[in-house]
Amino acid sequence: MSDQCRLMLEMQSGVIARWQAASAELDRTAMDAELRWGRWQPLYRGVYAAFTGQPGRESLLWGAVLRAGPGAALSYYTAAELDGLADGRADAIHVTVPAGRQISVSRRERARAAPHVIVHQSARLADALHPVRIPPRTRVEETVLDLVQAAGDFGSALAWPVAACARRRTTRAALLLAIRARPRMRWRAELTGALDDIGNGVHSILEFRYLRDVERAHGLPAAARQARMPRGSRSQYLDNLYAEFGVAVELDGRAAHRAEDHWRDARRDSYLAGSGIITLRYGWADVAERPCLVAADVARVLRRRGWTGRLVYCRPACDLDRSAGA
């Protein structure tokens, strides 16, 4: 085995494709011999693991992208998995190839234990490909926008840029540039507007829903997002702080709460109360299903703290309590 082949196998998690034989300085008959002797094993058609035993996740990812041919890249949910945009992994491996390339998968190939490969085509792959990361994958911004395009509704679509920015995998500015580079883009105007809120500290879909459906829709004053508060030698960050009125609104999208979480939140609220700040807490069901009532609740506390504004009705059938002075 040549030094070039060893280097390639090391870089590619022990996986090599038949079409790489020349660049690996390896004769294809040598590949066939390794397979025949059982020292190598096939992963996909024309793609081999140069070891025995169960392939690991990275070897399988290399196998899928090499199966798709030169210039292919891991993309969509698989690229999101690699770059920390998503928790967990999809059953299939997503790969994008240059437009016009057709990948056919044989019945025998599908019968192997390796994960199913879903192939996408893109005329922009050369621009979307990350220049250095391996295994080859799309840039974070391109991955986010691909997943936005694949989403079934705007709420699901928005979850991707929110997560990417909250986890500091990309920035609002980089996403805006990527949007402008795409001639066709679903929800272009809505996404561009939402990116302004993401840049101003919205870190979750729940926080976005509070801002859009509770605060703005009902004319509440604008809160500071992710407001920094000193706490001894440390700092804590509040989801929404109406600093002028000493009111904080904390949002929690967790379905279940551990006892230690309740204790932590209680201590946090007690500390803020000692600084003159009242904390209101709402969950996903409150904001998503009862935004008008949450707005009335927040307004009631803000008024006691000096706010003189008036709530507005978000729609003709708004559920604001009109007798409460909306």
Secondary structure, DSSP 8 states (H G I E B T S, - for coil): --HHHHHHHHHTTTEEEGGGTTTTT--HHHHHHHHHTTSSEEEETTEEESSSS---HHHHHHHHHHHT-TT-EE-HHHHHHHTTSSSS--SSEEEEEETT------HHHHHSSS--EEEEEETTHHHHB-SS-SS-BB-HHHHHHHHHHH-SSHHHHHHHHHHHHHTTSS-HHHHHHHHHT-SS-TTHHHHHHHHHHHHTT--SHHHHHIIIIIIITTT----EEEEEEEETTEEEEEEEEEGGGTEEEEEE--SS--HHHHHHHHHHHHHHHHTT-EEEEEEHHHHHH-HHHHHHHHHHHHHHTT-------SSTT----GGG--
